């Protein structure tokens, strides 16, 4: 009887057999130039000439921009008049809060002198100081859904404490709308001719078209025991109440300006403007300030020296560094090595 036996497999045969079977569970990534970081790349060498040239380029670009910005800001003519302290009667200045909350006449007359020729349009702003419109509780007290659509009139859940009055929803609800600025200004020339103030188009078009509904009308507004600010005409939809739209775009800083309107006639240097205002808004209870601002604009906007100073500061610093490196490079130059011997300049197979 013959016995068929399988001959033993030597180690060489076992290794060749194992290598012929693909490793299904191998975690080794497939080779590519991307995974091995062998793609061509720009690896500049920052020699002194390159560094000095870069600083000089920044200087050449930034300094002219800074000078142009400063000249544009200098051309803006601005009149700023703080009136909250002077518009309180002398007999009431010891208790201004009581005066502003009373039913006394709040009419105040102010006189402004034009320092330089002011070309139209002349923008009229009111400025408030120490008023924190960015307070978390204040910002949350509003209903954007209610402002946008008539179907959400009862959506006043986030508007407390100004959500309902006499068991009826307030439209617009919330502290932001309730505290709307309500001082008014009228402007007259020396010969008692009124300067009309155009209040159309003072708000963002995107706000008028998308955030405030054309079918939403004020309702039950300022009907509580404590009045916060301005009243609204209940026959005009919210999308046309631009003073409200401007006020509802809350400011990020405690000192801010908001657009009141535009005077669309030129004012000459030396002209005297008589302002009749109603000093209604209560800033006395939180030590705030109220200012009336008349300003022209330039291609850069309003008066703002910060942009020009910032550009000049960066350009001047870069020029100083460029000169410093140039002196060091000329007086005590540093010997540089041959870049061809750097690792990324060699062939992968070279020695």
Protein Blocks (a to p, Z undefined) as FASTA:
>chain_A
ZZdddddddfklmmmmmmmpccfkbcbdcddfklnopaccddddddfklmmmmmmmmmmm
mmmmmmmmmmmmmmpccddddfklmmpcfklmmmmmlmmmmmbdfbdcdddddfbdcddd
dddddddehiafkbmklmmnccfklmmpmklmmmmklmpcblbgghiacddedjklmmpc
fbdcddddfkopacdddfehkacfklmmmmpcfkbccehiakafbdfbdcddfkbcfklm
mmlmmmmmccfbfbdcddfbdcfbdcdehiacddddddfbccklnopacddddddddfkb
padfklmmmmmmmmmmmmmmmmmmmmmmmmmccddddfklpmklpcfkbZZ
